[in-house]
Amino acid sequence: METLNDWLAHCEQLHSKNIDMGLDRVKAVADRMGLAFQCPVITVAGTNGKGSTCAMLEAVALQAGYRTGVYTSPHLVHFEERCRIHGEIVGASDLIAHFAEVERARGDISLTYFEFTTLAILGLMAASNLDVAILEIGLGGRLDAVNIIDADCAVITSIDLDHMELLGPDRETIGFEKAGIMRRGRPVVVSDPVPPKSVIEHAKKLGADLWRLGEDFNFSGDQQQWSWAGRGRRYSGLAYPGLRGANQLVNAAGVLAALTALRDRLPVTAQAVRNGMAMVELPGRFQIVPGQPTLVLDVAHNAHAVAALTVNLDAMGFFPTTHAVFGAMADKDLAPMFERIGPLIDRWYFTDLPTPRAETAERLQERWEAQNKRKDASSTVAPGPAQALQAAVAVADPADRIVVFGSFFTVGGVLQDGIPRLYAKHLGP
């Protein structure tokens, strides 16, 4: 196999399941590889906010002069986006040797696509002479492949209902799965303002050093700036994070708690915090692209994230018409998503997505129509996100806005050729 795409195609054929929860197989291969990190490791779990939290940790650490490595998933357009070394997305050619190493080490052990690719990326990161490794948990926590690495600090962001067929039927059960990334005697930051009891009880039972929002750290803000305080440290007069949205302050507060918990091994200056928070970027997280009409990209794909998106859209001010390009996975609970954001959306453009897990555009439209209470709202379907966006632009006025959300595949589909700059047709070229 000569190219990254060859290896990814190989990984898709190896295992009978897309997701096979459990660490035994992946740990056995990691042991054969001698996989180990010589630097502090931060793992990040949660229902929403993981990618944003990783990006903020990375941005502050970079500003502090550290060589960073970040692993996140899934990607928007290109697989290589899943790994950044010192702030730069790795090259496809950089990954190939590490895929070959996993293949050599696994022998007759069957790995899922996620397990195989995770081991390859962790192998690359471990060989990259890092000062800090920041690892996003893909799904859950306790049984996720990333959890073979013992974290020096764990961060748990929001906990809500998603992937219930794998993680459990309620927040308490899901919380227990997320809590599996904690380690005895080591800090765990819980930035969910109302965490499930299972998370707190597991931290106490395990003897982890629990940092809890509202007790061990807190934040406050006005229209101009925000402040953070916790365990003997305070930051005041901070600019709001470069990532937009009210929910990002909760993520940012958890980031500062994690960095404070690790300050003996990974000291950062107040200036690094200020600069990193102000400069952080991450595509597809309430990303507003100026144009006529305005374009909003958000990977919100569950009820909790869509609720946050709705609040953020509401705060943007008045737009004559809001258009929505929407594609989603078949296992999502769509009713609360539609119910929450429905009052803001005037025209829907439902789209198919290039994965067997996705719901069809026609079925999405049917499910929306079954609960729609707005007689003035309309909908149509498209074969893909780019075509859905084109359909929206074709009928939009320059002062309108178009929101693309529902899945990484939906947002990634409109970013295939770069960030689109929209100009409604009657404005002329």
C-alpha distance (Angstrom), angle and dihedral (degrees) to the residues before:
residue distance angle dihedral
M1 . . .
E2 3.77 . .
T3 3.81 107.4 .
L4 3.79 136.7 47.0
N5 3.79 89.1 -114.5
D6 3.81 89.4 55.7
W7 3.79 89.7 54.5
L8 3.82 93.8 45.8
A9 3.81 90.3 51.2
H10 3.82 88.3 49.9
C11 3.81 91.5 51.2
E12 3.80 91.6 52.7
Q13 3.82 91.0 59.4
L14 3.81 100.2 48.1
H15 3.78 105.1 80.0
S16 3.78 134.5 41.1
K17 3.81 93.1 -132.8
N18 3.82 133.9 51.2
I19 3.80 89.4 -144.3
D20 3.81 123.3 27.4
M21 3.79 109.1 171.0
G22 3.79 116.1 -142.5
L23 3.80 139.7 81.5
D24 3.81 104.7 -134.2
R25 3.80 98.1 90.9
V26 3.80 97.0 40.6
K27 3.83 92.3 44.4
A28 3.79 91.3 51.8
V29 3.81 91.0 54.4
A30 3.82 92.1 44.3
D31 3.81 89.5 53.4
R32 3.80 91.0 51.3
M33 3.82 88.5 50.9
G34 3.80 91.6 49.9
L35 3.79 87.4 -127.6
A36 3.82 111.2 -173.5
F37 3.80 139.1 142.8
Q38 3.80 122.1 -134.5
C39 3.82 93.6 -165.3
P40 3.83 135.0 63.9
V41 3.81 112.7 -72.3
I42 3.81 125.4 -151.1
T43 3.81 118.5 -167.2
V44 3.80 121.5 -163.3
A45 3.81 124.1 -157.8
G46 3.80 132.1 169.5
T47 3.78 144.1 110.1
N48 3.81 95.8 -96.3
G49 3.79 134.7 3.7
K50 3.81 97.9 43.1
G51 3.80 96.9 118.1
S52 3.80 92.5 44.6
T53 3.81 91.2 49.1
C54 3.82 91.6 50.5
A55 3.81 91.0 48.4
M56 3.82 92.4 51.4
L57 3.81 92.7 47.1
E58 3.79 88.7 50.2
A59 3.82 94.3 46.8
V60 3.82 94.4 51.4
A61 3.82 93.0 43.9
L62 3.81 90.8 50.2
Q63 3.79 90.6 50.9
A64 3.81 88.0 50.9
G65 3.81 89.2 57.6
Y66 3.81 98.9 -105.7
R67 3.80 126.2 142.0
T68 3.80 102.9 -121.2
G69 3.77 134.7 -161.8
V70 3.80 121.8 -165.7
Y71 3.80 130.8 -172.7
T72 3.81 118.3 -170.1
S73 3.79 135.1 158.8
P74 2.95 150.4 -112.0
H75 3.80 108.1 22.6
L76 3.81 127.4 -136.7
V77 3.81 102.8 -140.9
H78 3.83 113.3 -16.0
F79 3.81 127.7 35.5
E80 3.81 91.4 -132.3
E81 3.83 89.2 69.0
R82 3.81 86.6 79.0
C83 3.81 91.8 76.6
R84 3.79 130.1 47.6
I85 3.80 123.7 -179.1
H86 3.80 116.0 -164.6
G87 3.80 90.1 -14.3
E88 3.81 96.3 -51.5
I89 3.80 127.3 107.7
V90 3.81 108.6 -115.3
G91 3.78 120.3 -112.8
A92 3.81 120.4 -109.0
S93 3.81 89.8 -121.0
D94 3.82 90.6 55.3
L95 3.81 90.3 62.1
I96 3.81 100.0 49.7
A97 3.82 98.0 80.8
H98 3.81 90.0 50.7
F99 3.80 92.8 51.6
A100 3.82 87.5 51.7
E101 3.82 89.8 50.9
V102 3.83 91.4 53.6
E103 3.80 89.9 48.7
R104 3.81 91.1 51.9
A105 3.80 93.1 46.8
R106 3.78 99.3 45.4
G107 3.81 96.9 63.2
D108 3.80 106.1 171.4
I109 3.84 94.7 -12.1
S110 3.80 112.8 118.6
L111 3.82 114.7 -136.0
T112 3.80 130.0 -172.0
Y113 3.81 119.9 -123.3
F114 3.81 90.1 -102.0
E115 3.80 93.8 47.6
F116 3.80 94.4 48.1
T117 3.80 94.9 45.5
T118 3.81 91.6 44.1
L119 3.81 91.4 54.6
A120 3.82 90.9 48.3
I121 3.81 92.7 51.3
L122 3.82 93.0 44.1
G123 3.79 88.1 50.6
L124 3.79 91.3 53.1
M125 3.81 91.5 47.4
A126 3.81 93.6 48.0
A127 3.81 88.9 54.0
S128 3.81 94.6 48.2
N129 3.82 100.8 82.9
L130 3.81 93.3 -118.7
D131 3.79 128.9 -176.2
V132 3.81 91.5 -155.0
A133 3.82 134.7 9.1
I134 3.82 118.8 -151.3
L135 3.81 113.4 -164.5
E136 3.79 125.9 -172.3
I137 3.79 115.4 -149.4
G138 3.79 108.4 -126.5
L139 3.81 101.3 -150.8
G140 3.78 129.9 -1.4
G141 3.79 109.0 -32.0
R142 3.78 117.6 -119.5
L143 3.81 95.1 66.0
D144 3.81 100.1 25.5
A145 3.80 115.6 121.2
V146 3.83 92.0 -122.4
N147 3.82 89.0 62.1
I148 3.82 91.3 75.5
I149 3.82 84.0 83.5
D150 3.81 115.2 80.2
A151 3.79 106.7 -130.0
D152 3.79 122.5 -141.1
C153 3.80 86.8 -152.0
A154 3.81 128.7 14.1
V155 3.81 124.3 -157.3
I156 3.80 122.6 -161.4
T157 3.81 113.5 -168.0
S158 3.81 123.8 -175.2
I159 3.79 120.3 -18.3
D160 3.77 117.4 -151.2
L161 3.79 142.4 137.7
D162 3.80 113.5 -61.0
H163 3.83 135.2 121.9
M164 3.81 86.7 18.6
E165 3.80 93.3 162.4
L166 3.83 87.6 65.4
L167 3.80 105.0 27.4
G168 3.80 104.3 35.2
P169 3.81 142.3 -88.0
D170 3.82 101.9 -82.5
R171 3.81 144.2 29.0
E172 3.80 93.5 -97.1
T173 3.80 93.4 56.9
I174 3.80 92.7 41.6
G175 3.81 89.5 47.3
F176 3.80 90.4 55.7
E177 3.82 89.9 54.4
K178 3.82 91.7 49.8
A179 3.83 90.2 47.6
G180 3.80 88.8 62.6
I181 3.82 90.3 86.0
M182 3.84 91.5 67.2
R183 3.80 119.7 105.9
R184 3.80 128.3 -153.7
G185 3.80 113.6 -93.0
R186 3.79 93.6 0.9
P187 3.82 127.7 110.5
V188 3.79 121.0 -93.1
V189 3.79 118.9 -173.2
V190 3.81 115.6 -152.6
S191 3.80 108.8 -167.8
D192 3.81 96.6 172.6
P193 3.84 102.7 112.0
V194 3.82 91.8 -143.0
P195 3.80 105.6 28.9
P196 3.81 121.9 -172.6
K197 3.81 114.4 -98.0
S198 3.81 88.7 -119.3
V199 3.82 90.6 67.5
I200 3.80 94.9 50.6
E201 3.81 93.3 43.0
H202 3.80 92.4 49.7
A203 3.82 91.1 51.2
K204 3.81 90.6 52.0
K205 3.80 94.3 43.9
L206 3.79 91.5 48.9
G207 3.80 95.3 44.2
A208 3.82 93.8 -122.3
D209 3.81 119.2 161.2
L210 3.81 98.6 -108.1
W211 3.82 119.4 -151.1
R212 3.78 107.2 -172.1
L213 3.82 127.3 -171.8
G214 3.79 109.5 -115.6
E215 3.80 93.8 22.2
D216 3.81 110.6 44.4
F217 3.80 97.1 21.1
N218 3.77 137.8 8.9
F219 3.77 142.5 178.0
S220 3.79 138.3 -151.6
G221 3.78 135.1 -176.6
D222 3.77 148.1 179.1
Q223 3.80 130.5 -158.9
Q224 3.80 93.0 -75.1
Q225 3.80 108.0 38.1
W226 3.79 146.7 -10.8
S227 3.80 138.6 -133.2
W228 3.80 137.0 -150.5
A229 3.79 131.5 -157.8
G230 3.79 132.9 179.8
R231 3.80 142.1 141.8
G232 3.77 101.2 -12.4
R233 3.79 97.8 -34.4
R234 3.80 132.9 93.3
Y235 3.79 134.4 -176.1
S236 3.79 117.9 -168.6
G237 3.79 136.2 177.7
L238 3.80 93.5 29.4
A239 3.80 120.3 167.5
Y240 3.78 113.0 -121.5
P241 3.82 114.1 -92.3
G242 3.78 117.2 -85.6
L243 3.81 87.5 -120.7
R244 3.79 107.7 84.5
G245 3.78 126.6 -130.6
A246 3.78 137.9 73.6
N247 3.82 91.4 -103.8
Q248 3.80 91.6 63.2
L249 3.81 92.9 75.0
V250 3.81 89.7 64.3
N251 3.81 89.3 51.5
A252 3.81 91.4 46.0
A253 3.82 91.3 50.7
G254 3.81 89.8 54.4
V255 3.81 90.2 49.4
L256 3.81 92.2 54.4
A257 3.80 90.2 47.7
A258 3.81 90.8 53.1
L259 3.79 92.9 48.1
T260 3.81 90.5 47.5
A261 3.82 90.6 49.9
L262 3.83 89.1 53.3
R263 3.81 97.3 39.9
D264 3.82 93.6 117.1
R265 3.81 91.1 59.3
L266 3.79 100.6 26.0
P267 3.82 110.3 28.2
V268 3.80 116.9 -172.7
T269 3.80 128.7 -172.4
A270 3.79 125.2 -125.9
Q271 3.81 87.8 -113.9
A272 3.81 91.1 55.8
V273 3.82 88.6 51.9
R274 3.81 92.0 49.7
N275 3.79 95.2 46.7
G276 3.79 96.2 40.6
M277 3.79 95.1 49.6
A278 3.81 92.4 46.3
M279 3.82 95.0 47.7
V280 3.81 102.3 40.8
E281 3.80 116.0 126.2
L282 3.80 132.3 -174.2
P283 3.80 124.5 167.8
G284 3.79 118.7 -124.5
R285 3.80 99.3 20.8
F286 3.80 104.0 115.0
Q287 3.80 86.1 -46.7
I288 3.79 111.0 179.3
V289 3.81 114.4 -155.7
P290 3.82 112.2 -164.6
G291 3.76 115.7 -130.4
Q292 3.78 142.7 104.9
P293 2.99 100.5 -55.7
T294 3.82 103.4 24.6
L295 3.81 114.4 -119.4
V296 3.82 123.0 -144.8
L297 3.83 119.7 -168.0
D298 3.80 120.2 -166.7
V299 3.82 130.0 160.8
A300 3.85 90.7 -149.8
H301 3.82 104.4 150.0
N302 3.81 106.6 162.3
A303 3.80 137.0 49.2
H304 3.81 95.0 -96.1
A305 3.81 93.8 51.6
V306 3.81 92.6 43.5
A307 3.81 89.4 52.6
A308 3.83 88.9 55.1
L309 3.81 90.6 46.3
T310 3.81 90.0 51.8
V311 3.82 92.0 53.1
N312 3.80 90.6 48.5
L313 3.81 93.0 48.1
D314 3.79 90.2 48.6
A315 3.81 89.9 54.8
M316 3.81 92.9 54.5
G317 3.80 93.8 79.3
F318 3.79 131.7 -126.4
F319 3.80 125.6 -15.3
P320 3.82 120.4 171.3
T321 3.80 92.8 -134.6
T322 3.80 131.9 9.5
H323 3.81 116.2 -153.7
A324 3.83 121.3 -164.7
V325 3.81 127.6 -155.0
F326 3.79 103.7 -161.2
G327 3.80 133.9 179.8
A328 3.80 125.3 157.9
M329 3.78 145.6 172.3
A330 3.82 118.0 -89.8
D331 3.81 93.8 -119.6
K332 3.81 95.7 59.7
D333 3.80 122.5 113.9
L334 3.78 96.3 -122.8
A335 3.81 100.6 175.5
P336 3.83 97.2 77.1
M337 3.81 90.2 41.9
F338 3.80 92.7 54.0
E339 3.78 92.1 41.4
R340 3.79 93.5 53.7
I341 3.79 101.6 42.8
G342 3.81 97.8 27.8
P343 3.81 96.5 91.2
L344 3.82 89.9 59.8
I345 3.83 98.6 47.1
D346 3.81 118.7 82.5
R347 3.81 100.1 172.8
W348 3.81 126.4 26.8
Y349 3.81 125.7 -157.5
F350 3.80 107.5 -168.2
T351 3.78 115.8 -161.0
D352 3.78 140.7 -165.4
L353 3.81 115.1 -124.3
P354 3.83 129.2 -144.5
T355 3.80 97.5 -110.9
P356 3.82 132.8 82.0
R357 3.83 89.3 -128.5
A358 3.81 91.9 65.7
E359 3.78 126.8 101.7
T360 3.81 113.2 -122.2
A361 3.78 119.7 -105.3
E362 3.81 90.6 -118.9
R363 3.78 92.5 52.5
L364 3.81 91.9 47.2
Q365 3.78 88.3 52.4
E366 3.82 91.3 49.9
R367 3.80 92.2 49.9
W368 3.80 91.0 48.8
E369 3.82 92.6 48.1
A370 3.83 90.8 50.4
Q371 3.78 91.9 63.7
N372 3.83 103.0 24.5
K373 3.81 113.2 124.5
R374 3.82 97.6 175.6
K375 3.79 112.8 96.9
D376 3.82 90.5 -169.9
A377 3.83 95.0 56.0
S378 3.82 120.3 96.0
S379 3.80 137.1 -169.5
T380 3.77 143.3 -162.2
V381 3.82 136.6 176.7
A382 3.80 133.9 -123.5
P383 3.82 135.2 -172.5
G384 3.81 94.1 -123.5
P385 3.81 143.2 4.6
A386 3.83 94.9 -100.6
Q387 3.81 91.2 53.2
A388 3.81 90.9 45.8
L389 3.80 90.0 52.3
Q390 3.82 90.7 48.9
A391 3.82 89.7 51.9
A392 3.79 90.7 51.4
V393 3.81 93.5 48.1
A394 3.82 89.9 49.4
V395 3.81 92.7 63.2
A396 3.82 101.5 27.5
D397 3.78 125.1 106.8
P398 3.81 117.8 -130.8
A399 3.82 91.1 -108.4
D400 3.82 94.2 52.9
R401 3.80 127.4 95.3
I402 3.80 130.8 -133.8
V403 3.82 119.5 -151.6
V404 3.82 119.4 -159.9
F405 3.82 113.7 -164.8
G406 3.81 148.3 126.6
S407 3.80 102.9 90.6
F408 3.80 145.1 12.1
F409 3.82 84.5 -109.0
T410 3.82 91.5 56.8
V411 3.80 94.7 51.3
G412 3.81 92.5 38.1
G413 3.79 89.4 52.5
V414 3.80 92.7 62.7
L415 3.83 92.2 43.4
Q416 3.82 96.3 55.5
D417 3.80 92.5 108.0
G418 3.80 97.0 31.7
I419 3.78 131.5 -83.1
P420 3.83 108.7 -29.0
R421 3.81 117.6 -130.0
L422 3.78 107.8 -153.0
Y423 3.78 126.7 -142.7
A424 3.80 116.9 173.6
K425 3.79 108.9 -125.2
H426 3.80 99.0 -118.0
L427 3.80 90.9 60.3
G428 3.77 89.2 71.0
P429 3.84 126.0 -130.2
